[in-house]
Amino acid sequence: MTDFETVVVETDVLILGGGMAACGAAVEAAYWGKKEGLKVTLVDKAAMDRSGAVAMGLSAINQYVGLKDGQNTMKDYVDYVRNDLMGITREDLVANIARHVDSSVHLFEKWGLPIWKDKDGGYVHEGRWQLMINGESYKIIVAEAAKNALGTDNIYERVFITGPLLDGDRCSGAVGFSTRENKFYVFKAKATLASMGGAVGVFKPRSSGEGAGRAWYPPFNSGASAYFTLKAGAEMTCQEVRFIPVRFKDAYGPVGAWFLLFKSRATNSLGENYMETRRPELENWAPYGKVKPVPANLRNWLMMLDVMEGKGPIYMRTEEAIAKLAEAYKDDPKGYKKKMKELENEAWEDFLDMTISQAMLWAATNTQPEEKSSEIAAAEPYFIGSHSGASGAWVSGPKDIAPDEYFWGYDNMTTVKGLFAAGDASGASSHKFSSGSHAEGRIAGKAICKFVKENNTACAYDEGAIEEAKKAALKPLSQYADNQHLSSQADINPAYIQPKMFMMRLQKMMDEYAGGVTAQFTTSKANLEKCLELLGMLKEDSANLGAKDLHDLMRAWENTHRMYQAEAHVRSILFREETRWPGYYFRSDMPKMDDANWKCFVNCTMDPKSEEWTMKKVDVKTVF
């Protein structure tokens, strides 16, 4: 498009994203960059104040190890993560985050985040690793620190990154477009950090109609990290490990506080506690079925078995939990009334801090948690490297912990020179959540400055290739403008497909063939091969996406990113010939876990030019 201005920004360190990992990287890279005279630039698709998975707020910090207090050790946390991921985890990466995460939490408190305190002034724990917070403004507080560190002149908001720039085997920056102005950006950098989040919307959501945008993970996170690292030629890992959270039904309200703080039970419609009645099933997934806490996917699985047997709906027994907590005050009418009010307030605050829509649903359905139960259900699958999933790029571990096979010079650098990843963009290091993502961003922020200091040479740029990238980025606009006259209805046209129709087509094939909600999260070799066939056709049609304006252009590219995440997932789940994570997905043709052959990482690489895929096994190394 000739009316789009090309804006060239030259920098040393380029941070892509605005969530918790990016904010952590910004604070750290600004500090080390200043020491070395390096320019640090951050680019965010949204606005940093409300960008990323913590955008709406949070009711708890889910990773706090308590190393200084001697509450836990790094090994304790590594053991917990390894068990929850059924033995498949990069222990070096998990440990590296665990030893730094507490300092991030202390920074949050210093910056103004209210963390709950007990009568002795200690933190109030939701569970062993979780701290309760008043977190409606969590992201704003963390973003403010990042913006202060970088300076607003070095921050570009509302810019959508469409792909990487490459100088041979080195990542040399990124290109993208403004979602507000007719500007195409070329960011030239000596090193780049991908921290643009995970992906939602790859599978058809449970919600429909006006609620289709309601999801547990933010709907604006659409696979940008996976696409960027894949198109740079980086090796990826755990692309088969999708995450399916169990949440309050329809509005995706959090269940952690109810299980851990309120000590609530979940039961089926018959009043049976599936964690007790289905306990023998855990023997089929030994040794991981025998650990405590029971891995998240197995807790899901036991619930799903009840649902498939027709014992649903599944209920969180909120009324039972509140009554039990208030029982100690039953002989003191005044104290009982006060305690009940306090518990009721905490129940609502849990949602108001992070999932306001759930509070609205409670109000709309006349639900008072102290009087009646609420439904819970498994959500659709998400791709996320920071929670109980593990998908992301294969990155270097720390020199003092990582085995030789897991270390190649700089913490959190991908297999592509000069390209780093953190947060949801880095794989095999789950359970870092918001605080651990911030800590990992700090780790990567320091490492990326070290890389530039030791590789401080200018990259070469092919201006012809940049012009082609601009043309490709803006093509949906011309595709729509040149062909809209061919039909009387804008969303039906022989020359283009609109983003929403494209997304629904992707979600339908993934839902039905790759184990979504409709298929009860079940798939097979035949289904996955059919899905790859349909994805191939979809990829052909992606060349004809049409966009009527900048917003549609962003939507078109979001769905292209989702499509590549989908393909990485289908290829990886097909390559792993077992069922290792029932409750996240179930291979009906290979219904058992096979530790002898598949206790390994499944890694994949896509050639950026030919887009041919290479799949391989990588050994799991025990560090602790």
Secondary structure, DSSP 8 states (H G I E B T S, - for coil): -TT-EEEEEE-SEEEE--SHHHHHHHHHHHHHHHHHT--EEEEESS-GGG-STTTT-EEEE-----TTTTS--HHHHHHHHHHHTTT---HHHHHHHHTTHHHHHHHHHHHT--B-B-TTS-B-BSSSS-EEEEETTHHHHHHHHHHHHH-GGGEEESEEEEEEEEETTEEEEEEEEESSSSEEEEEE-SEEEE----B-SSS--S--GGGTT--SS-TT-BSHHHHHHHHTT--EE-TT--B--EEETTT----HIIIIIS---EE-TTS--HHHHTGGGGGGGTTGGGSSS--HHHHHHHHHHHHHTT---EEE-HHHHHHHHHGGGTT-HHHHHHHHHHHHHHHHHHHHTT-HHHHHHHHHTT--TTTS-EEEEE---BB-SSSS---EE-----TTTS-GGG-SSSTTB-SSBTEEE-GGGB-S----HHHHHHHHHHHHHHHHHHHHHHT-------HHHHHHHHHHHHHHHHHHHHHGGG-SSTT--SS-B-HHHHHHHHHHHHHHHTT-TTTTTEE-HHHHHHHHHHHHHHHHHHTTB--SSHHHHHHHHHHHHHHHHHHHHHHHHHHS-S---TTT-EETTS-S--HHHH-EEEEEEE-TTT--EEEEEEE-----
